Amino acid sequence: MIAGANAKSLGVLSPVAAVLTVPTLDKVTVDLMVVLGTTTMPIHQVLRLSRGAIIELDATEADEVKVLANNLPVASGVVLVDRNRIAVEVKQMLPRTPGTR
């Protein structure tokens, strides 16, 4: 150790100080999306869509839904309906693909 030096003067933080100086993730936002199903249709049908249109999906009510975080698949689950509230129960976390953070 250098004479007259201490951890603070050398820029070394104690474990407690290091924890307190790490930026928190509280302000990071993530866009979550739940995909119920998909479909394809010609552009002329898309242009004619209006309020009340029914779009048939390639899924049933028993199928699992995909949960996307910032457009990346992160989980799958099932839709739960309780009175007037809709929720998704996560059944499986999906493995990360190489190269994604």
Secondary structure, DSSP 8 states (H G I E B T S, - for coil): --TT--TTTTT---HHHHHHHS--STT----EEEE-------HHHHHT--TT-----S--TTS-EEEEETTEEEEEEEEEEETTEEEEEEEEE----TT--
